Amino acid sequence: MTRKQTPARSWGDHIRASAKLGLPLVGSHLTQMLTNTTDVVMMGWYSVEGLAAVVLATSAYFLFFIFGAGIGIAVMPMAANALGADEPAQVRRSVRMGGWLVFLYCAIMLVPLLNMENLLLLLKQDPGLAAVAGDYMDIAAWAIVPGLLIMLLRSFFSALERAGVVLAATLVGAGANVVFNYAFIFGNFGMPEMGAEGAALATLLTTVVSCLFLLLYAGLGKDFRGFDLFRNPLRPDWPAFNEVFRLGLPIGFTLLAESGLFSGTALMVGWLGTVPLAAHGIVIQISALSFMIPLGISNVATIRAGNALGRKDPQALWRASVVAILMGVGVSLMTVTIFLLFPEQLIALFIRSGETQTAEIIRIGTSLMLAAAAFQIVDATQVVALGLLRGIKDTTAPMIIAVIAYWILGMPSGYWLGFHAGFGAQGVWMGLVIGLGVAGVLLLWRYGEMFRRIKANLQPN
């Protein structure tokens, strides 16, 4: 049997419900981020060349993956909306059609992924690194299938407000990842020493383990049997298929636009030299780690907004929105305080003692931390606003806003401030702040307009 959810009524109910859902979601994002960091560290212990090749391959892979992630993310508001309307069968349909799109997308994208060496050579990368990256991707490319299925199942469990299952799967994957990396990169536990290919195998096995965990839980967990997710997996449901595609495509482009902004920023900072790029890499890693908290809150916003919309409850929708925005801004203010008080100490954690260029890296990094402080507030605002808009199934307008804010305003502003106004790396980072700030304002405005329309449509005649 499916469990009917009790809607939150008071402000206190909304705060408690958001916190209960948000903590495991934030935990799963942080764990995943630390898992990725573990991959980089362990590969770096093995070989600098291998690390460079793996970073090259995974950077390209990420663009394919993040675009496809729009499919799984699209299912989250659909499932939350169906649950709010007390239509559990529609949850199964949306997940099933999401699965169809995942397999279709992967079948297409495996072609370029399995030809990664040739792709990198076309992009004028070093032939030696391209060869190692190609060997890595020949194995790791297959992880896109279970990886995107994980995104789909994360949306299912999160929409049911059972994010603890997602956190458990992430923790299991994180533990397995360390063991597999240790075994296959370095040749421990009687396994062959495989270097970069061992890292690829570890990635694939870790992703499969996490995916199987979620699949088994969805099929056998007593709270989820009523959804019968695996019934008639080959039966088409074209309205649900079209809705997942319609919502997922602009979500994918939005994610790609934001990811491209950060990739372009790294490229521009790289033009300034090795030391600025090193400082940039450290500060972006610190910022990315702190971003996992508002990202989890954004997921909460999607689920709570989608559920309220499904119940046709404008008051609950408004209160859920206010709570999510205040939580995101509140967390970012605490992060800003830490960034401003302890910039040098945070940067020093990422630098090997005795490094000859430590002082210069810390000097540049400290200036970037000032921009990162502003970056936290605007980034939290835009990601929570995005989550709210996804919850009410508005994804095309946010895609347009993202392209304008990131690529028409943010990227050119960063280039001008960094190279023409003479602010260097800090100027490039101010372009990030401008792009994300404009996105935050426009996305909040868009949500306000959409809420007014929804409220008017739900008012009794």
C-alpha positions as CSV (number, residue, x, y, z in Angstrom):
1,M,0.0,0.0,0.0
2,T,1.2,3.5,-0.7
3,R,1.3,5.9,2.2
4,K,-0.8,9.1,1.9
5,Q,1.1,12.1,2.9
6,T,-0.3,14.6,5.5
7,P,0.1,18.1,4.1
8,A,1.8,20.7,6.3
9,R,-0.5,23.5,7.5
10,S,1.3,25.9,9.8
11,W,4.6,27.7,9.2
12,G,6.2,25.4,11.8
13,D,4.9,22.4,9.9
14,H,6.5,23.6,6.7
15,I,9.8,24.3,8.4
16,R,9.9,20.9,10.1
17,A,8.9,19.1,6.9
18,S,11.5,20.9,4.8
19,A,14.2,20.3,7.3
20,K,13.3,16.6,7.6
21,L,13.4,16.1,3.9
22,G,16.4,18.5,3.3
23,L,18.9,17.0,5.8
24,P,19.3,13.6,4.0
25,L,19.2,15.3,0.6
26,V,22.0,17.7,1.6
27,G,23.9,14.7,3.1
28,S,23.7,12.7,-0.1
29,H,24.9,15.7,-2.2
30,L,27.8,16.2,0.2
31,T,28.7,12.5,0.2
32,Q,28.7,12.4,-3.6
33,M,30.9,15.5,-3.7
34,L,33.4,13.9,-1.3
35,T,33.3,10.7,-3.4
36,N,34.3,12.7,-6.5
37,T,37.1,14.3,-4.5
38,T,38.3,10.8,-3.4
39,D,38.6,9.8,-7.0
40,V,40.8,12.8,-7.8
41,V,43.0,12.3,-4.7
42,M,43.6,8.5,-5.2
43,M,44.3,8.9,-8.9
44,G,46.7,11.7,-8.0
45,W,48.6,9.4,-5.6
46,Y,49.1,6.9,-8.5
47,S,50.2,9.1,-11.4
48,V,50.1,12.8,-12.4
49,E,49.8,11.9,-16.0
50,G,47.0,9.4,-15.2
51,L,45.3,12.1,-13.1
52,A,45.5,14.6,-16.0
53,A,44.0,12.1,-18.4
54,V,41.2,11.1,-16.1
55,V,40.3,14.8,-15.4
56,L,40.3,15.4,-19.2
57,A,38.0,12.4,-19.8
58,T,35.6,13.0,-16.9
59,S,35.3,16.7,-17.8
60,A,34.0,15.7,-21.2
61,Y,31.9,12.9,-19.7
62,F,30.3,15.3,-17.3
63,L,28.8,17.4,-20.1
64,F,27.1,14.4,-21.5
65,F,25.9,13.2,-18.1
66,I,24.6,16.6,-16.8
67,F,22.5,17.1,-20.0
68,G,20.9,13.6,-19.5
69,A,20.3,14.3,-15.8
70,G,17.5,16.6,-16.9
71,I,15.4,13.4,-17.6
72,G,15.7,12.2,-14.0
73,I,15.2,15.7,-12.5
74,A,12.0,16.1,-14.6
75,V,10.4,13.1,-12.9
76,M,10.8,14.7,-9.5
77,P,8.1,17.4,-9.9
78,M,5.9,15.0,-11.9
79,A,6.0,12.4,-9.1
80,A,5.5,15.0,-6.4
81,N,2.5,16.5,-8.3
82,A,1.0,13.1,-8.7
83,L,1.4,12.3,-5.0
84,G,-0.2,15.6,-4.1
85,A,-3.2,14.7,-6.3
86,D,-3.3,11.2,-4.8
87,E,-2.6,9.5,-8.1
88,P,0.1,6.8,-7.3
89,A,-0.3,5.1,-10.7
90,Q,0.9,8.3,-12.4
91,V,4.1,8.1,-10.4
92,R,4.8,4.7,-11.9
93,R,4.0,6.0,-15.4
94,S,6.4,8.9,-15.1
95,V,9.2,6.8,-13.7
96,R,8.7,4.1,-16.4
97,M,8.8,6.7,-19.2
98,G,11.8,8.4,-17.6
99,G,13.5,5.0,-17.8
100,W,12.7,4.7,-21.5
101,L,14.2,8.1,-22.1
102,V,17.3,7.2,-20.1
103,F,18.0,4.1,-22.2
104,L,17.3,6.0,-25.4
105,Y,19.6,8.9,-24.5
106,C,22.4,6.5,-23.4
107,A,22.2,4.5,-26.6
108,I,22.9,7.7,-28.5
109,M,25.5,9.2,-26.3
110,L,27.6,6.0,-25.9
111,V,28.7,6.5,-29.5
112,P,30.8,9.7,-28.8
113,L,31.8,8.5,-25.3
114,L,33.3,5.3,-26.7
115,N,35.2,7.4,-29.2
116,M,36.6,9.7,-26.6
117,E,40.2,9.5,-27.9
118,N,39.3,10.7,-31.4
119,L,37.0,13.4,-29.9
120,L,39.9,14.7,-27.8
121,L,42.3,14.6,-30.7
122,L,39.9,16.7,-32.7
123,L,40.0,19.2,-29.8
124,K,43.8,19.4,-30.2
125,Q,44.5,17.7,-26.9
126,D,47.9,16.0,-26.2
127,P,47.9,12.6,-28.1
128,G,49.4,10.7,-25.1
129,L,46.8,12.1,-22.7
130,A,44.0,11.5,-25.2
131,A,45.0,7.8,-25.5
132,V,44.9,7.3,-21.8
133,A,41.6,9.2,-21.5
134,G,40.2,7.0,-24.3
135,D,41.2,3.8,-22.5
136,Y,39.6,5.2,-19.3
137,M,36.4,6.1,-21.1
138,D,36.1,2.8,-22.9
139,I,35.2,1.4,-19.5
140,A,33.7,4.4,-17.6
141,A,31.3,5.3,-20.5
142,W,29.0,2.5,-19.5
143,A,28.5,4.1,-16.1
144,I,26.2,6.6,-17.7
145,V,23.4,4.0,-17.9
146,P,23.2,3.2,-14.1
147,G,24.3,6.8,-13.3
148,L,21.2,8.3,-15.0
149,L,19.0,5.5,-13.6
150,I,20.2,6.6,-10.2
151,M,19.1,10.2,-11.0
152,L,15.7,8.8,-11.9
153,L,15.3,6.7,-8.7
154,R,16.6,9.6,-6.6
155,S,13.7,11.7,-7.9
156,F,11.3,8.9,-7.1
157,F,12.4,8.4,-3.5
158,S,12.8,12.2,-2.9
159,A,9.3,12.9,-4.2
160,L,8.0,10.4,-1.7
161,E,9.9,12.3,1.0
162,R,12.1,9.2,1.6
163,A,15.4,10.9,1.0
164,G,17.0,8.7,3.7
165,V,17.1,5.9,1.1
166,V,19.0,8.2,-1.3
167,L,21.5,9.1,1.4
168,A,21.9,5.4,2.3
169,A,22.6,4.5,-1.4
170,T,25.2,7.3,-1.6
171,L,27.0,6.2,1.5
172,V,27.1,2.6,0.2
173,G,28.5,3.9,-3.1
174,A,31.1,6.1,-1.3
175,G,32.4,3.1,0.7
176,A,32.4,0.8,-2.3
177,N,34.2,3.5,-4.3
178,V,37.2,3.7,-1.9
179,V,37.5,-0.1,-1.9
180,F,37.3,-0.4,-5.7
181,N,39.7,2.4,-6.3
182,Y,42.2,0.9,-3.8
183,A,41.9,-2.5,-5.4
184,F,42.0,-1.7,-9.1
185,I,44.1,1.5,-9.4
186,F,47.0,0.2,-7.2
187,G,46.5,-3.6,-7.6
188,N,45.6,-4.5,-4.1
189,F,43.5,-7.4,-2.7
190,G,45.0,-9.7,-5.4
191,M,43.6,-7.5,-8.2
192,P,45.7,-6.3,-11.2
193,E,47.3,-2.9,-11.1
194,M,45.3,-1.0,-13.7
195,G,46.0,2.7,-13.1
196,A,43.5,4.9,-15.0
197,E,41.6,1.9,-16.3
198,G,41.3,0.7,-12.7
199,A,39.8,4.1,-11.8
200,A,37.3,3.6,-14.6
201,L,36.4,0.1,-13.5
202,A,35.9,1.4,-9.9
203,T,33.6,4.2,-11.2
204,L,31.5,1.7,-13.2
205,L,31.3,-0.8,-10.3
206,T,30.5,1.9,-7.8
207,T,27.7,3.2,-10.0
208,V,26.2,-0.2,-10.5
209,V,26.3,-1.0,-6.8
210,S,24.4,2.2,-5.9
211,C,21.9,1.7,-8.8
212,L,21.2,-1.9,-7.7
213,F,20.7,-0.7,-4.1
214,L,18.0,1.7,-5.2
215,L,16.4,-0.7,-7.6
216,L,16.1,-3.4,-4.9
217,Y,14.8,-1.0,-2.4
218,A,12.2,0.3,-4.9
219,G,11.1,-3.2,-5.7
220,L,11.2,-4.8,-2.3
221,G,10.7,-2.0,0.2
222,K,7.3,-2.4,1.9
223,D,6.5,1.3,1.6
224,F,7.1,1.2,-2.2
225,R,5.4,-2.0,-3.3
226,G,2.1,-0.2,-3.9
227,F,3.7,1.8,-6.7
228,D,4.7,-1.4,-8.5
229,L,7.4,0.4,-10.4
230,F,8.5,-2.6,-12.5
231,R,5.0,-3.6,-13.7
232,N,4.7,-3.7,-17.5
233,P,8.1,-2.0,-18.1
234,L,7.6,-2.2,-21.9
235,R,4.2,-0.7,-22.0
236,P,4.3,2.8,-23.6
237,D,2.6,5.8,-22.1
238,W,3.0,8.5,-24.6
239,P,1.5,11.4,-22.6
240,A,3.9,10.7,-19.7
241,F,6.7,10.1,-22.2
242,N,6.1,13.5,-23.8
243,E,5.8,15.3,-20.5
244,V,9.1,13.9,-19.2
245,F,10.7,14.9,-22.5
246,R,9.1,18.3,-22.5
247,L,10.2,19.1,-18.9
248,G,13.6,17.3,-19.1
249,L,15.0,18.9,-22.3
250,P,15.0,22.5,-21.0
251,I,16.3,21.3,-17.6
252,G,19.2,19.6,-19.4
253,F,20.0,22.7,-21.4
254,T,19.8,24.8,-18.2
255,L,22.2,22.5,-16.4
256,L,24.5,22.6,-19.4
257,A,24.4,26.4,-19.6
258,E,25.5,26.7,-15.9
259,S,28.1,24.0,-16.2
260,G,29.5,25.7,-19.3
261,L,29.7,29.0,-17.4
262,F,32.0,27.4,-14.9
263,S,34.0,25.6,-17.5
264,G,34.5,28.8,-19.4
265,T,35.6,30.6,-16.3
266,A,38.2,28.0,-15.6
267,L,39.5,28.4,-19.2
268,M,39.7,32.2,-18.9
269,V,41.6,32.0,-15.5
270,G,43.9,29.5,-17.1
271,W,45.0,32.2,-19.6
272,L,46.3,34.2,-16.6
273,G,48.8,31.5,-15.7
274,T,49.3,28.4,-13.5
275,V,49.2,30.1,-10.1
276,P,45.9,31.9,-10.7
277,L,44.4,28.7,-12.1
278,A,45.6,26.8,-9.0
279,A,44.0,29.4,-6.7
280,H,40.8,29.3,-8.8
281,G,40.7,25.5,-8.6
282,I,41.0,25.6,-4.8
283,V,38.3,28.3,-4.3
284,I,35.9,26.7,-6.8
285,Q,36.3,23.4,-4.9
286,I,35.5,25.1,-1.6
287,S,32.5,26.9,-3.2
288,A,31.2,23.7,-4.8
289,L,31.3,21.9,-1.5
290,S,29.3,24.6,0.3
291,F,26.9,24.7,-2.7
292,M,25.8,21.2,-1.9
293,I,23.6,22.6,0.9
294,P,21.5,25.0,-1.2
295,L,21.4,22.3,-3.9
296,G,19.7,20.0,-1.4
297,I,17.3,22.8,-0.4
298,S,16.5,23.3,-4.1
299,N,15.4,19.6,-4.3
300,V,13.2,20.2,-1.3
301,A,11.7,23.2,-3.0
302,T,10.9,21.1,-6.1
303,I,9.2,18.4,-4.1
304,R,7.3,20.6,-1.7
305,A,6.1,23.0,-4.5
306,G,5.1,20.0,-6.7
307,N,3.2,18.3,-3.9
308,A,1.3,21.5,-3.0
309,L,0.4,22.2,-6.7
310,G,-0.9,18.6,-7.0
311,R,-3.2,19.2,-4.0
312,K,-4.3,22.6,-5.5
313,D,-3.3,24.3,-2.3
314,P,-1.9,27.8,-3.0
315,Q,-1.3,28.7,0.6
316,A,0.9,25.6,1.1
317,L,2.7,26.4,-2.1
318,W,3.4,30.0,-0.9
319,R,4.6,28.9,2.5
320,A,6.8,26.1,1.1
321,S,8.3,28.7,-1.2
322,V,9.1,31.2,1.5
323,V,10.6,28.5,3.8
324,A,12.8,27.2,1.0
325,I,14.1,30.7,0.0
326,L,14.8,31.7,3.6
327,M,16.6,28.4,4.3
328,G,18.8,28.9,1.2
329,V,19.6,32.5,1.9
330,G,20.2,31.7,5.6
331,V,22.7,28.9,4.9
332,S,24.5,31.1,2.4
333,L,24.8,33.9,4.9
334,M,26.5,31.5,7.3
335,T,28.8,30.4,4.5
336,V,29.7,34.0,3.6
337,T,30.7,34.6,7.3
338,I,33.0,31.6,7.2
339,F,34.5,32.7,3.9
340,L,35.2,36.2,5.1
341,L,36.6,35.2,8.5
342,F,38.8,32.3,7.5
343,P,39.8,32.6,3.8
344,E,43.5,31.9,4.2
345,Q,42.9,28.9,6.5
346,L,40.5,27.3,4.1
347,I,42.8,27.8,1.1
348,A,45.8,26.4,3.1
349,L,44.0,23.1,3.6
350,F,44.4,22.4,-0.2
351,I,48.1,23.3,-0.5
352,R,51.0,20.9,0.2
353,S,53.3,22.3,2.9
354,G,56.5,23.6,1.5
355,E,55.1,24.5,-1.9
356,T,57.2,27.3,-3.3
357,Q,54.2,29.3,-4.6
358,T,52.1,29.0,-1.5
359,A,52.1,32.7,-0.6
360,E,51.0,33.8,-4.1
361,I,48.3,31.1,-4.3
362,I,46.9,32.2,-0.9
363,R,47.1,35.9,-2.0
364,I,45.1,35.4,-5.2
365,G,42.9,32.8,-3.5
366,T,42.0,35.2,-0.7
367,S,40.9,37.8,-3.3
368,L,38.8,35.2,-5.0
369,M,37.2,34.2,-1.7
370,L,35.7,37.8,-1.5
371,A,34.0,37.1,-4.8
372,A,33.0,33.7,-3.6
373,A,31.3,35.2,-0.6
374,A,29.0,37.1,-2.9
375,F,28.8,34.1,-5.2
376,Q,27.3,32.0,-2.3
377,I,24.3,34.3,-1.8
378,V,23.4,34.7,-5.5
379,D,24.0,31.0,-6.3
380,A,21.8,29.9,-3.4
381,T,19.1,32.2,-4.6
382,Q,19.1,31.1,-8.2
383,V,19.2,27.4,-7.4
384,V,16.3,27.5,-5.0
385,A,14.3,29.6,-7.4
386,L,15.1,27.0,-10.1
387,G,13.9,24.3,-7.8
388,L,10.6,26.1,-7.1
389,L,10.0,26.6,-10.9
390,R,10.7,22.9,-11.6
391,G,8.2,22.1,-8.9
392,I,5.4,23.9,-10.8
393,K,6.6,22.4,-14.0
394,D,8.0,25.6,-15.5
395,T,11.3,24.7,-17.2
396,T,11.4,26.5,-20.6
397,A,11.5,30.0,-19.3
398,P,14.3,29.2,-16.7
399,M,16.3,27.7,-19.6
400,I,16.0,31.0,-21.5
401,I,16.9,33.0,-18.4
402,A,20.0,30.8,-17.8
403,V,21.3,31.3,-21.3
404,I,20.8,35.1,-21.1
405,A,22.2,35.5,-17.6
406,Y,25.2,33.1,-17.9
407,W,26.3,33.4,-21.5
408,I,25.1,36.8,-22.7
409,L,25.8,38.7,-19.4
410,G,28.0,36.6,-17.1
411,M,30.7,35.3,-19.4
412,P,31.3,38.5,-21.3
413,S,31.3,40.5,-18.1
414,G,33.9,38.2,-16.6
415,Y,36.1,38.5,-19.7
416,W,35.9,42.3,-19.7
417,L,36.5,42.7,-16.0
418,G,39.3,40.2,-16.0
419,F,41.3,41.2,-19.1
420,H,40.2,44.7,-20.1
421,A,39.5,46.3,-16.7
422,G,42.6,44.7,-15.3
423,F,41.0,42.8,-12.3
424,G,42.5,39.5,-13.4
425,A,41.1,36.3,-11.8
426,Q,38.9,38.3,-9.4
427,G,37.3,40.1,-12.4
428,V,36.6,36.8,-14.0
429,W,34.9,35.7,-10.8
430,M,32.9,38.8,-10.7
431,G,31.4,37.7,-14.0
432,L,30.2,34.6,-12.2
433,V,28.6,36.8,-9.5
434,I,26.9,39.0,-12.2
435,G,25.6,36.0,-14.2
436,L,24.2,34.1,-11.2
437,G,22.9,37.3,-9.6
438,V,20.9,38.3,-12.7
439,A,19.7,34.7,-12.9
440,G,18.6,34.8,-9.3
441,V,16.6,38.0,-9.7
442,L,14.9,36.9,-12.9
443,L,14.1,33.4,-11.7
444,L,12.5,34.8,-8.5
445,W,10.6,37.3,-10.6
446,R,9.4,34.5,-12.8
447,Y,8.3,32.4,-9.9
448,G,6.4,35.3,-8.4
449,E,4.5,35.7,-11.7
450,M,3.8,32.0,-12.0
451,F,2.6,31.8,-8.5
452,R,0.1,34.7,-9.1
453,R,-1.2,32.9,-12.1
454,I,-1.6,29.6,-10.2
455,K,-3.3,31.4,-7.3
456,A,-5.7,33.1,-9.6
457,N,-6.6,29.9,-11.4
458,L,-7.2,28.0,-8.1
459,Q,-9.4,30.7,-6.6
460,P,-13.1,29.7,-6.3
461,N,-15.5,31.4,-8.8
